[in-house]
Amino acid sequence: MPGSGRAIKIMETRVSDRFRSKITGNVYEVKRIVDEMIVLENLNGASRVLTDLNNMALFYERESTDDEDQG
């Protein structure tokens, strides 16, 4: 059946990577990854989000790091 495969590619994600929510604009840091689940914490530590790795590309965009900016 067409369209039944994964429509969103899973982002390569590691602990300490930073992502910006496409909905709220808040920046989150990856705190933990277990199987297909990921824990994100905003930079001031006031809130956490638990989501599926499949949702990362849909709802978040990667924040560039200083190393990426220089290279």
PQR file of N, CA, C, O and H, with PARSE charges and radii, in Angstrom:
ATOM      1  N   MET A   1       0.851  -1.183   0.000 -0.4000 1.5000
ATOM      2  CA  MET A   1       0.000   0.000   0.000 -0.0000 2.0000
ATOM      3  C   MET A   1       0.892   1.241   0.000  0.5500 1.7000
ATOM      4  O   MET A   1       1.730   1.381   0.891 -0.5500 1.4000
ATOM      5  N   PRO A   2       0.741   2.140  -0.965 -0.5600 1.5000
ATOM      6  CA  PRO A   2       1.558   3.350  -1.017  0.2800 2.0000
ATOM      7  C   PRO A   2       1.320   4.228   0.203  0.5500 1.7000
ATOM      8  O   PRO A   2       0.199   4.360   0.695 -0.5500 1.4000
ATOM      9  N   GLY A   3       2.408   4.820   0.674 -0.4000 1.5000
ATOM     10  CA  GLY A   3       2.298   5.736   1.796 -0.0000 2.0000
ATOM     11  C   GLY A   3       2.294   5.064   3.155  0.5500 1.7000
ATOM     12  O   GLY A   3       2.201   5.740   4.180 -0.5500 1.4000
ATOM     13  H   GLY A   3       3.318   4.713   0.275  0.4000 1.0000
ATOM     14  N   SER A   4       2.395   3.739   3.179 -0.4000 1.5000
ATOM     15  CA  SER A   4       2.349   3.056   4.466 -0.0000 2.0000
ATOM     16  C   SER A   4       3.722   2.987   5.131  0.5500 1.7000
ATOM     17  O   SER A   4       3.819   2.625   6.304 -0.5500 1.4000
ATOM     18  H   SER A   4       2.471   3.190   2.346  0.4000 1.0000
ATOM     19  N   GLY A   5       4.780   3.328   4.403 -0.4000 1.5000
ATOM     20  CA  GLY A   5       6.126   3.336   4.971 -0.0000 2.0000
ATOM     21  C   GLY A   5       6.344   4.558   5.827  0.5500 1.7000
ATOM     22  O   GLY A   5       5.457   5.401   5.957 -0.5500 1.4000
ATOM     23  H   GLY A   5       4.701   3.622   3.450  0.4000 1.0000
ATOM     24  N   ARG A   6       7.526   4.657   6.414 -0.4000 1.5000
ATOM     25  CA  ARG A   6       7.846   5.829   7.236 -0.0000 2.0000
ATOM     26  C   ARG A   6       7.969   7.060   6.362  0.5500 1.7000
ATOM     27  O   ARG A   6       8.752   7.087   5.412 -0.5500 1.4000
ATOM     28  H   ARG A   6       8.246   3.972   6.309  0.4000 1.0000
ATOM     29  N   ALA A   7       7.199   8.066   6.686 -0.4000 1.5000
ATOM     30  CA  ALA A   7       7.209   9.297   5.901 -0.0000 2.0000
ATOM     31  C   ALA A   7       8.292  10.249   6.389  0.5500 1.7000
ATOM     32  O   ALA A   7       8.805  11.056   5.614 -0.5500 1.4000
ATOM     33  H   ALA A   7       6.563   8.044   7.458  0.4000 1.0000
ATOM     34  N   ILE A   8       8.645  10.159   7.675 -0.4000 1.5000
ATOM     35  CA  ILE A   8       9.628  11.052   8.271 -0.0000 2.0000
ATOM     36  C   ILE A   8      10.882  10.266   8.590  0.5500 1.7000
ATOM     37  O   ILE A   8      10.820   9.228   9.249 -0.5500 1.4000
ATOM     38  H   ILE A   8       8.228   9.503   8.305  0.4000 1.0000
ATOM     39  N   LYS A   9      12.001  10.748   8.135 -0.4000 1.5000
ATOM     40  CA  LYS A   9      13.274  10.103   8.428 -0.0000 2.0000
ATOM     41  C   LYS A   9      13.655  10.406   9.873  0.5500 1.7000
ATOM     42  O   LYS A   9      13.542  11.546  10.324 -0.5500 1.4000
ATOM     43  H   LYS A   9      12.051  11.591   7.600  0.4000 1.0000
ATOM     44  N   ILE A  10      14.105   9.387  10.595 -0.4000 1.5000
ATOM     45  CA  ILE A  10      14.532   9.577  11.979 -0.0000 2.0000
ATOM     46  C   ILE A  10      15.842  10.353  11.970  0.5500 1.7000
ATOM     47  O   ILE A  10      16.798   9.977  11.291 -0.5500 1.4000
ATOM     48  H   ILE A  10      14.197   8.461  10.228  0.4000 1.0000
ATOM     49  N   MET A  11      15.871  11.452  12.743 -0.4000 1.5000
ATOM     50  CA  MET A  11      17.083  12.259  12.857 -0.0000 2.0000
ATOM     51  C   MET A  11      18.135  11.513  13.667  0.5500 1.7000
ATOM     52  O   MET A  11      17.811  10.833  14.641 -0.5500 1.4000
ATOM     53  H   MET A  11      15.095  11.757  13.294  0.4000 1.0000
ATOM     54  N   GLU A  12      19.385  11.639  13.267 -0.4000 1.5000
ATOM     55  CA  GLU A  12      20.475  11.130  14.098 -0.0000 2.0000
ATOM     56  C   GLU A  12      20.569  12.053  15.308  0.5500 1.7000
ATOM     57  O   GLU A  12      20.810  13.251  15.165 -0.5500 1.4000
ATOM     58  H   GLU A  12      19.649  12.191  12.476  0.4000 1.0000
ATOM     59  N   THR A  13      20.381  11.497  16.479 -0.4000 1.5000
ATOM     60  CA  THR A  13      20.285  12.299  17.690 -0.0000 2.0000
ATOM     61  C   THR A  13      21.134  11.696  18.795  0.5500 1.7000
ATOM     62  O   THR A  13      21.145  10.480  18.985 -0.5500 1.4000
ATOM     63  H   THR A  13      20.186  10.523  16.595  0.4000 1.0000
ATOM     64  N   ARG A  14      21.847  12.551  19.526 -0.4000 1.5000
ATOM     65  CA  ARG A  14      22.683  12.122  20.649 -0.0000 2.0000
ATOM     66  C   ARG A  14      22.393  12.995  21.863  0.5500 1.7000
ATOM     67  O   ARG A  14      21.874  14.105  21.741 -0.5500 1.4000
ATOM     68  H   ARG A  14      21.839  13.539  19.371  0.4000 1.0000
ATOM     69  N   VAL A  15      22.743  12.464  23.049 -0.4000 1.5000
ATOM     70  CA  VAL A  15      22.606  13.234  24.278 -0.0000 2.0000
ATOM     71  C   VAL A  15      23.426  14.508  24.138  0.5500 1.7000
ATOM     72  O   VAL A  15      24.543  14.479  23.621 -0.5500 1.4000
ATOM     73  H   VAL A  15      23.164  11.563  23.147  0.4000 1.0000
ATOM     74  N   SER A  16      22.886  15.601  24.589 -0.4000 1.5000
ATOM     75  CA  SER A  16      23.429  16.974  24.572 -0.0000 2.0000
ATOM     76  C   SER A  16      23.162  17.714  23.255  0.5500 1.7000
ATOM     77  O   SER A  16      23.480  18.899  23.161 -0.5500 1.4000
ATOM     78  H   SER A  16      21.979  15.624  25.009  0.4000 1.0000
ATOM     79  N   ASP A  17      22.591  17.057  22.236 -0.4000 1.5000
ATOM     80  CA  ASP A  17      22.172  17.780  21.031 -0.0000 2.0000
ATOM     81  C   ASP A  17      21.063  18.753  21.415  0.5500 1.7000
ATOM     82  O   ASP A  17      20.316  18.509  22.363 -0.5500 1.4000
ATOM     83  H   ASP A  17      22.333  16.094  22.312  0.4000 1.0000
ATOM     84  N   ARG A  18      20.958  19.851  20.680 -0.4000 1.5000
ATOM     85  CA  ARG A  18      19.928  20.854  20.953 -0.0000 2.0000
ATOM     86  C   ARG A  18      18.989  20.989  19.767  0.5500 1.7000
ATOM     87  O   ARG A  18      19.402  20.961  18.608 -0.5500 1.4000
ATOM     88  H   ARG A  18      21.564  20.050  19.910  0.4000 1.0000
ATOM     89  N   PHE A  19      17.700  21.137  20.098 -0.4000 1.5000
ATOM     90  CA  PHE A  19      16.654  21.262  19.091 -0.0000 2.0000
ATOM     91  C   PHE A  19      15.714  22.396  19.456  0.5500 1.7000
ATOM     92  O   PHE A  19      15.481  22.661  20.635 -0.5500 1.4000
ATOM     93  H   PHE A  19      17.365  21.160  21.040  0.4000 1.0000
ATOM     94  N   ARG A  20      15.171  23.069  18.444 -0.4000 1.5000
ATOM     95  CA  ARG A  20      14.186  24.132  18.645 -0.0000 2.0000
ATOM     96  C   ARG A  20      12.819  23.600  18.216  0.5500 1.7000
ATOM     97  O   ARG A  20      12.672  23.019  17.141 -0.5500 1.4000
ATOM     98  H   ARG A  20      15.360  22.853  17.486  0.4000 1.0000
ATOM     99  N   SER A  21      11.823  23.810  19.078 -0.4000 1.5000
ATOM    100  CA  SER A  21      10.459  23.402  18.768 -0.0000 2.0000
ATOM    101  C   SER A  21       9.933  24.252  17.616  0.5500 1.7000
ATOM    102  O   SER A  21      10.037  25.477  17.654 -0.5500 1.4000
ATOM    103  H   SER A  21      11.942  24.281  19.952  0.4000 1.0000
ATOM    104  N   LYS A  22       9.374  23.620  16.603 -0.4000 1.5000
ATOM    105  CA  LYS A  22       8.775  24.335  15.483 -0.0000 2.0000
ATOM    106  C   LYS A  22       7.473  25.005  15.899  0.5500 1.7000
ATOM    107  O   LYS A  22       6.997  25.912  15.217 -0.5500 1.4000
ATOM    108  H   LYS A  22       9.289  22.624  16.572  0.4000 1.0000
ATOM    109  N   ILE A  23       6.895  24.569  17.004 -0.4000 1.5000
ATOM    110  CA  ILE A  23       5.615  25.105  17.466 -0.0000 2.0000
ATOM    111  C   ILE A  23       5.808  26.279  18.418  0.5500 1.7000
ATOM    112  O   ILE A  23       5.201  27.334  18.237 -0.5500 1.4000
ATOM    113  H   ILE A  23       7.281  23.832  17.558  0.4000 1.0000
ATOM    114  N   THR A  24       6.659  26.098  19.440 -0.4000 1.5000
ATOM    115  CA  THR A  24       6.809  27.134  20.472 -0.0000 2.0000
ATOM    116  C   THR A  24       8.051  27.992  20.312  0.5500 1.7000
ATOM    117  O   THR A  24       8.108  29.103  20.839 -0.5500 1.4000
ATOM    118  H   THR A  24       7.153  25.241  19.587  0.4000 1.0000
ATOM    119  N   GLY A  25       9.051  27.488  19.589 -0.4000 1.5000
ATOM    120  CA  GLY A  25      10.315  28.205  19.449 -0.0000 2.0000
ATOM    121  C   GLY A  25      11.273  27.964  20.606  0.5500 1.7000
ATOM    122  O   GLY A  25      12.399  28.462  20.586 -0.5500 1.4000
ATOM    123  H   GLY A  25       9.004  26.585  19.162  0.4000 1.0000
ATOM    124  N   ASN A  26      10.842  27.202  21.622 -0.4000 1.5000
ATOM    125  CA  ASN A  26      11.711  26.898  22.751 -0.0000 2.0000
ATOM    126  C   ASN A  26      12.847  25.967  22.325  0.5500 1.7000
ATOM    127  O   ASN A  26      12.673  25.108  21.460 -0.5500 1.4000
ATOM    128  H   ASN A  26       9.927  26.798  21.638  0.4000 1.0000
ATOM    129  N   VAL A  27      14.014  26.154  22.951 -0.4000 1.5000
ATOM    130  CA  VAL A  27      15.170  25.310  22.664 -0.0000 2.0000
ATOM    131  C   VAL A  27      15.293  24.259  23.761  0.5500 1.7000
ATOM    132  O   VAL A  27      15.211  24.570  24.950 -0.5500 1.4000
ATOM    133  H   VAL A  27      14.155  26.851  23.653  0.4000 1.0000
ATOM    134  N   TYR A  28      15.491  23.017  23.346 -0.4000 1.5000
ATOM    135  CA  TYR A  28      15.605  21.892  24.260 -0.0000 2.0000
ATOM    136  C   TYR A  28      16.922  21.165  24.030  0.5500 1.7000
ATOM    137  O   TYR A  28      17.456  21.148  22.921 -0.5500 1.4000
ATOM    138  H   TYR A  28      15.557  22.765  22.381  0.4000 1.0000
ATOM    139  N   GLU A  29      17.432  20.568  25.096 -0.4000 1.5000
ATOM    140  CA  GLU A  29      18.633  19.743  25.010 -0.0000 2.0000
ATOM    141  C   GLU A  29      18.236  18.297  25.275  0.5500 1.7000
ATOM    142  O   GLU A  29      17.415  18.019  26.150 -0.5500 1.4000
ATOM    143  H   GLU A  29      16.998  20.582  25.997  0.4000 1.0000
ATOM    144  N   VAL A  30      18.826  17.380  24.513 -0.4000 1.5000
ATOM    145  CA  VAL A  30      18.563  15.957  24.705 -0.0000 2.0000
ATOM    146  C   VAL A  30      19.234  15.517  25.997  0.5500 1.7000
ATOM    147  O   VAL A  30      20.445  15.665  26.160 -0.5500 1.4000
ATOM    148  H   VAL A  30      19.493  17.606  23.803  0.4000 1.0000
ATOM    149  N   LYS A  31      18.441  14.978  26.913 -0.4000 1.5000
ATOM    150  CA  LYS A  31      18.961  14.517  28.204 -0.0000 2.0000
ATOM    151  C   LYS A  31      19.135  13.009  28.258  0.5500 1.7000
ATOM    152  O   LYS A  31      20.048  12.508  28.914 -0.5500 1.4000
ATOM    153  H   LYS A  31      17.457  14.858  26.781  0.4000 1.0000
ATOM    154  N   ARG A  32      18.255  12.282  27.568 -0.4000 1.5000
ATOM    155  CA  ARG A  32      18.315  10.826  27.628 -0.0000 2.0000
ATOM    156  C   ARG A  32      17.606  10.236  26.423  0.5500 1.7000
ATOM    157  O   ARG A  32      16.603  10.774  25.953 -0.5500 1.4000
ATOM    158  H   ARG A  32      17.513  12.690  27.036  0.4000 1.0000
ATOM    159  N   ILE A  33      18.137   9.118  25.923 -0.4000 1.5000
ATOM    160  CA  ILE A  33      17.522   8.379  24.832 -0.0000 2.0000
ATOM    161  C   ILE A  33      17.431   6.920  25.267  0.5500 1.7000
ATOM    162  O   ILE A  33      18.439   6.304  25.613 -0.5500 1.4000
ATOM    163  H   ILE A  33      18.951   8.681  26.305  0.4000 1.0000
ATOM    164  N   VAL A  34      16.224   6.375  25.245 -0.4000 1.5000
ATOM    165  CA  VAL A  34      16.011   4.972  25.595 -0.0000 2.0000
ATOM    166  C   VAL A  34      15.142   4.352  24.507  0.5500 1.7000
ATOM    167  O   VAL A  34      13.993   4.746  24.312 -0.5500 1.4000
ATOM    168  H   VAL A  34      15.405   6.875  24.964  0.4000 1.0000
ATOM    169  N   ASP A  35      15.707   3.384  23.809 -0.4000 1.5000
ATOM    170  CA  ASP A  35      15.030   2.747  22.687 -0.0000 2.0000
ATOM    171  C   ASP A  35      14.589   3.821  21.688  0.5500 1.7000
ATOM    172  O   ASP A  35      15.435   4.505  21.112 -0.5500 1.4000
ATOM    173  H   ASP A  35      16.641   3.064  23.968  0.4000 1.0000
ATOM    174  N   GLU A  36      13.298   3.979  21.477 -0.4000 1.5000
ATOM    175  CA  GLU A  36      12.779   4.964  20.524 -0.0000 2.0000
ATOM    176  C   GLU A  36      12.267   6.232  21.206  0.5500 1.7000
ATOM    177  O   GLU A  36      11.705   7.107  20.546 -0.5500 1.4000
ATOM    178  H   GLU A  36      12.610   3.424  21.944  0.4000 1.0000
ATOM    179  N   MET A  37      12.456   6.337  22.521 -0.4000 1.5000
ATOM    180  CA  MET A  37      11.956   7.492  23.267 -0.0000 2.0000
ATOM    181  C   MET A  37      13.107   8.442  23.605  0.5500 1.7000
ATOM    182  O   MET A  37      14.248   8.021  23.794 -0.5500 1.4000
ATOM    183  H   MET A  37      12.912   5.627  23.057  0.4000 1.0000
ATOM    184  N   ILE A  38      12.777   9.728  23.676 -0.4000 1.5000
ATOM    185  CA  ILE A  38      13.795  10.742  23.933 -0.0000 2.0000
ATOM    186  C   ILE A  38      13.253  11.740  24.966  0.5500 1.7000
ATOM    187  O   ILE A  38      12.093  12.148  24.903 -0.5500 1.4000
ATOM    188  H   ILE A  38      11.850  10.070  23.523  0.4000 1.0000
ATOM    189  N   VAL A  39      14.114  12.123  25.916 -0.4000 1.5000
ATOM    190  CA  VAL A  39      13.758  13.124  26.913 -0.0000 2.0000
ATOM    191  C   VAL A  39      14.472  14.418  26.551  0.5500 1.7000
ATOM    192  O   VAL A  39      15.696  14.451  26.433 -0.5500 1.4000
ATOM    193  H   VAL A  39      15.056  11.792  25.967  0.4000 1.0000
ATOM    194  N   LEU A  40      13.694  15.484  26.374 -0.4000 1.5000
ATOM    195  CA  LEU A  40      14.219  16.807  26.073 -0.0000 2.0000
ATOM    196  C   LEU A  40      13.963  17.707  27.270  0.5500 1.7000
ATOM    197  O   LEU A  40      12.906  17.627  27.897 -0.5500 1.4000
ATOM    198  H   LEU A  40      12.699  15.457  26.469  0.4000 1.0000
ATOM    199  N   GLU A  41      14.925  18.563  27.589 -0.4000 1.5000
ATOM    200  CA  GLU A  41      14.756  19.524  28.681 -0.0000 2.0000
ATOM    201  C   GLU A  41      15.081  20.907  28.156  0.5500 1.7000
ATOM    202  O   GLU A  41      16.078  21.095  27.459 -0.5500 1.4000
ATOM    203  H   GLU A  41      15.784  18.628  27.080  0.4000 1.0000
ATOM    204  N   ASN A  42      14.222  21.898  28.496 -0.4000 1.5000
ATOM    205  CA  ASN A  42      14.537  23.238  28.000 -0.0000 2.0000
ATOM    206  C   ASN A  42      15.765  23.773  28.733  0.5500 1.7000
ATOM    207  O   ASN A  42      16.133  23.260  29.791 -0.5500 1.4000
ATOM    208  H   ASN A  42      13.412  21.745  29.062  0.4000 1.0000
ATOM    209  N   LEU A  43      16.388  24.785  28.181 -0.4000 1.5000
ATOM    210  CA  LEU A  43      17.707  25.207  28.639 -0.0000 2.0000
ATOM    211  C   LEU A  43      17.721  25.738  30.064  0.5500 1.7000
ATOM    212  O   LEU A  43      18.757  25.675  30.725 -0.5500 1.4000
ATOM    213  H   LEU A  43      16.090  25.201  27.322  0.4000 1.0000
ATOM    214  N   ASN A  44      16.600  26.261  30.558 -0.4000 1.5000
ATOM    215  CA  ASN A  44      16.590  26.737  31.945 -0.0000 2.0000
ATOM    216  C   ASN A  44      16.136  25.649  32.921  0.5500 1.7000
ATOM    217  O   ASN A  44      16.039  25.897  34.123 -0.5500 1.4000
ATOM    218  H   ASN A  44      15.758  26.313  30.021  0.4000 1.0000
ATOM    219  N   GLY A  45      15.859  24.454  32.413 -0.4000 1.5000
ATOM    220  CA  GLY A  45      15.498  23.321  33.255 -0.0000 2.0000
ATOM    221  C   GLY A  45      14.084  23.351  33.792  0.5500 1.7000
ATOM    222  O   GLY A  45      13.736  22.526  34.638 -0.5500 1.4000
ATOM    223  H   GLY A  45      15.938  24.253  31.436  0.4000 1.0000
ATOM    224  N   ALA A  46      13.254  24.280  33.326 -0.4000 1.5000
ATOM    225  CA  ALA A  46      11.913  24.440  33.859 -0.0000 2.0000
ATOM    226  C   ALA A  46      10.911  23.410  33.332  0.5500 1.7000
ATOM    227  O   ALA A  46       9.888  23.166  33.972 -0.5500 1.4000
ATOM    228  H   ALA A  46      13.537  24.950  32.640  0.4000 1.0000
ATOM    229  N   SER A  47      11.188  22.805  32.176 -0.4000 1.5000
ATOM    230  CA  SER A  47      10.247  21.827  31.639 -0.0000 2.0000
ATOM    231  C   SER A  47      10.979  20.741  30.866  0.5500 1.7000
ATOM    232  O   SER A  47      12.080  20.931  30.348 -0.5500 1.4000
ATOM    233  H   SER A  47      12.019  23.003  31.655  0.4000 1.0000
ATOM    234  N   ARG A  48      10.315  19.597  30.816 -0.4000 1.5000
ATOM    235  CA  ARG A  48      10.822  18.453  30.060 -0.0000 2.0000
ATOM    236  C   ARG A  48       9.736  17.949  29.125  0.5500 1.7000
ATOM    237  O   ARG A  48       8.541  18.117  29.372 -0.5500 1.4000
ATOM    238  H   ARG A  48       9.421  19.442  31.237  0.4000 1.0000
ATOM    239  N   VAL A  49      10.193  17.323  28.039 -0.4000 1.5000
ATOM    240  CA  VAL A  49       9.289  16.747  27.053 -0.0000 2.0000
ATOM    241  C   VAL A  49       9.747  15.322  26.788  0.5500 1.7000
ATOM    242  O   VAL A  49      10.937  15.070  26.595 -0.5500 1.4000
ATOM    243  H   VAL A  49      11.163  17.187  27.839  0.4000 1.0000
ATOM    244  N   LEU A  50       8.808  14.400  26.778 -0.4000 1.5000
ATOM    245  CA  LEU A  50       9.075  13.022  26.391 -0.0000 2.0000
ATOM    246  C   LEU A  50       8.413  12.809  25.047  0.5500 1.7000
ATOM    247  O   LEU A  50       7.212  13.037  24.898 -0.5500 1.4000
ATOM    248  H   LEU A  50       7.841  14.605  26.935  0.4000 1.0000
ATOM    249  N   THR A  51       9.188  12.372  24.065 -0.4000 1.5000
ATOM    250  CA  THR A  51       8.623  12.169  22.735 -0.0000 2.0000
ATOM    251  C   THR A  51       9.290  10.972  22.079  0.5500 1.7000
ATOM    252  O   THR A  51      10.272  10.433  22.589 -0.5500 1.4000
ATOM    253  H   THR A  51      10.163  12.186  24.186  0.4000 1.0000
ATOM    254  N   ASP A  52       8.755  10.576  20.969 -0.4000 1.5000
ATOM    255  CA  ASP A  52       9.271   9.471  20.177 -0.0000 2.0000
ATOM    256  C   ASP A  52      10.287  10.014  19.179  0.5500 1.7000
ATOM    257  O   ASP A  52      10.095  11.104  18.639 -0.5500 1.4000
ATOM    258  H   ASP A  52       7.958  11.014  20.554  0.4000 1.0000
ATOM    259  N   LEU A  53      11.349   9.282  18.929 -0.4000 1.5000
ATOM    260  CA  LEU A  53      12.359   9.729  17.962 -0.0000 2.0000
ATOM    261  C   LEU A  53      11.756  10.002  16.588  0.5500 1.7000
ATOM    262  O   LEU A  53      12.252  10.855  15.852 -0.5500 1.4000
ATOM    263  H   LEU A  53      11.504   8.397  19.368  0.4000 1.0000
ATOM    264  N   ASN A  54      10.691   9.283  16.237 -0.4000 1.5000
ATOM    265  CA  ASN A  54      10.034   9.504  14.942 -0.0000 2.0000
ATOM    266  C   ASN A  54       9.424  10.896  14.836  0.5500 1.7000
ATOM    267  O   ASN A  54       9.222  11.391  13.727 -0.5500 1.4000
ATOM    268  H   ASN A  54      10.288   8.590  16.835  0.4000 1.0000
ATOM    269  N   ASN A  55       9.125  11.538  15.964 -0.4000 1.5000
ATOM    270  CA  ASN A  55       8.503  12.861  15.950 -0.0000 2.0000
ATOM    271  C   ASN A  55       9.506  14.007  15.865  0.5500 1.7000
ATOM    272  O   ASN A  55       9.109  15.151  15.646 -0.5500 1.4000
ATOM    273  H   ASN A  55       9.289  11.136  16.864  0.4000 1.0000
ATOM    274  N   MET A  56      10.774  13.731  16.031 -0.4000 1.5000
ATOM    275  CA  MET A  56      11.773  14.796  16.080 -0.0000 2.0000
ATOM    276  C   MET A  56      11.781  15.643  14.810  0.5500 1.7000
ATOM    277  O   MET A  56      11.751  16.871  14.894 -0.5500 1.4000
ATOM    278  H   MET A  56      11.098  12.801  16.209  0.4000 1.0000
ATOM    279  N   ALA A  57      11.821  15.022  13.652 -0.4000 1.5000
ATOM    280  CA  ALA A  57      11.876  15.778  12.395 -0.0000 2.0000
ATOM    281  C   ALA A  57      10.573  16.520  12.125  0.5500 1.7000
ATOM    282  O   ALA A  57      10.564  17.528  11.419 -0.5500 1.4000
ATOM    283  H   ALA A  57      11.846  14.025  13.584  0.4000 1.0000
ATOM    284  N   LEU A  58       9.481  16.027  12.683 -0.4000 1.5000
ATOM    285  CA  LEU A  58       8.187  16.642  12.464 -0.0000 2.0000
ATOM    286  C   LEU A  58       7.995  17.899  13.314  0.5500 1.7000
ATOM    287  O   LEU A  58       7.449  18.891  12.833 -0.5500 1.4000
ATOM    288  H   LEU A  58       9.488  15.208  13.257  0.4000 1.0000
ATOM    289  N   PHE A  59       8.442  17.865  14.581 -0.4000 1.5000
ATOM    290  CA  PHE A  59       8.161  18.941  15.520 -0.0000 2.0000
ATOM    291  C   PHE A  59       9.371  19.771  15.947  0.5500 1.7000
ATOM    292  O   PHE A  59       9.204  20.813  16.582 -0.5500 1.4000
ATOM    293  H   PHE A  59       8.885  17.059  14.972  0.4000 1.0000
ATOM    294  N   TYR A  60      10.586  19.329  15.612 -0.4000 1.5000
ATOM    295  CA  TYR A  60      11.799  20.016  16.069 -0.0000 2.0000
ATOM    296  C   TYR A  60      12.782  20.204  14.928  0.5500 1.7000
ATOM    297  O   TYR A  60      12.808  19.422  13.977 -0.5500 1.4000
ATOM    298  H   TYR A  60      10.721  18.483  15.097  0.4000 1.0000
ATOM    299  N   GLU A  61      13.598  21.263  15.037 -0.4000 1.5000
ATOM    300  CA  GLU A  61      14.697  21.449  14.092 -0.0000 2.0000
ATOM    301  C   GLU A  61      15.983  21.580  14.889  0.5500 1.7000
ATOM    302  O   GLU A  61      16.006  22.184  15.961 -0.5500 1.4000
ATOM    303  H   GLU A  61      13.577  21.897  15.809  0.4000 1.0000
ATOM    304  N   ARG A  62      17.038  21.012  14.359 -0.4000 1.5000
ATOM    305  CA  ARG A  62      18.322  21.003  15.059 -0.0000 2.0000
ATOM    306  C   ARG A  62      18.876  22.413  15.177  0.5500 1.7000
ATOM    307  O   ARG A  62      18.846  23.185  14.219 -0.5500 1.4000
ATOM    308  H   ARG A  62      17.019  20.521  13.489  0.4000 1.0000
ATOM    309  N   GLU A  63      19.378  22.739  16.349 -0.4000 1.5000
ATOM    310  CA  GLU A  63      20.067  24.008  16.582 -0.0000 2.0000
ATOM    311  C   GLU A  63      21.526  23.818  16.187  0.5500 1.7000
ATOM    312  O   GLU A  63      22.132  22.805  16.535 -0.5500 1.4000
ATOM    313  H   GLU A  63      19.403  22.112  17.127  0.4000 1.0000
ATOM    314  N   SER A  64      22.089  24.766  15.477 -0.4000 1.5000
ATOM    315  CA  SER A  64      23.497  24.644  15.106 -0.0000 2.0000
ATOM    316  C   SER A  64      24.364  24.878  16.340  0.5500 1.7000
ATOM    317  O   SER A  64      24.014  25.653  17.230 -0.5500 1.4000
ATOM    318  H   SER A  64      21.597  25.589  15.195  0.4000 1.0000
ATOM    319  N   THR A  65      25.498  24.189  16.368 -0.4000 1.5000
ATOM    320  CA  THR A  65      26.442  24.365  17.467 -0.0000 2.0000
ATOM    321  C   THR A  65      27.540  25.304  17.027  0.5500 1.7000
ATOM    322  O   THR A  65      27.656  25.602  15.838 -0.5500 1.4000
ATOM    323  H   THR A  65      25.782  23.559  15.644  0.4000 1.0000
ATOM    324  N   ASP A  66      28.347  25.777  17.956 -0.4000 1.5000
ATOM    325  CA  ASP A  66      29.466  26.656  17.617 -0.0000 2.0000
ATOM    326  C   ASP A  66      30.413  25.971  16.651  0.5500 1.7000
ATOM    327  O   ASP A  66      30.959  26.625  15.762 -0.5500 1.4000
ATOM    328  H   ASP A  66      28.253  25.535  18.921  0.4000 1.0000
ATOM    329  N   ASP A  67      30.628  24.641  16.804 -0.4000 1.5000
ATOM    330  CA  ASP A  67      31.509  23.905  15.911 -0.0000 2.0000
ATOM    331  C   ASP A  67      30.972  23.903  14.486  0.5500 1.7000
ATOM    332  O   ASP A  67      31.735  24.057  13.533 -0.5500 1.4000
ATOM    333  H   ASP A  67      30.184  24.110  17.526  0.4000 1.0000
ATOM    334  N   GLU A  68      29.646  23.726  14.337 -0.4000 1.5000
ATOM    335  CA  GLU A  68      29.042  23.729  13.010 -0.0000 2.0000
ATOM    336  C   GLU A  68      29.113  25.101  12.377  0.5500 1.7000
ATOM    337  O   GLU A  68      29.311  25.215  11.168 -0.5500 1.4000
ATOM    338  H   GLU A  68      29.026  23.601  15.112  0.4000 1.0000
ATOM    339  N   ASP A  69      28.952  26.158  13.188 -0.4000 1.5000
ATOM    340  CA  ASP A  69      29.007  27.517  12.666 -0.0000 2.0000
ATOM    341  C   ASP A  69      30.389  27.864  12.126  0.5500 1.7000
ATOM    342  O   ASP A  69      30.514  28.607  11.152 -0.5500 1.4000
ATOM    343  H   ASP A  69      28.791  26.065  14.170  0.4000 1.0000
ATOM    344  N   GLN A  70      31.437  27.320  12.768 -0.4000 1.5000
ATOM    345  CA  GLN A  70      32.805  27.644  12.356 -0.0000 2.0000
ATOM    346  C   GLN A  70      33.253  26.805  11.165  0.5500 1.7000
ATOM    347  O   GLN A  70      34.153  27.216  10.432 -0.5500 1.4000
ATOM    348  H   GLN A  70      31.336  26.717  13.559  0.4000 1.0000
ATOM    349  N   GLY A  71      32.639  25.630  10.954 -0.4000 1.5000
ATOM    350  CA  GLY A  71      33.089  24.728   9.920 -0.0000 2.0000
ATOM    351  C   GLY A  71      32.341  24.880   8.708  0.5500 1.7000
ATOM    352  O   GLY A  71      32.602  24.181   7.729 -0.5500 1.4000
ATOM    353  H   GLY A  71      31.908  25.297  11.549  0.4000 1.0000
TER
END
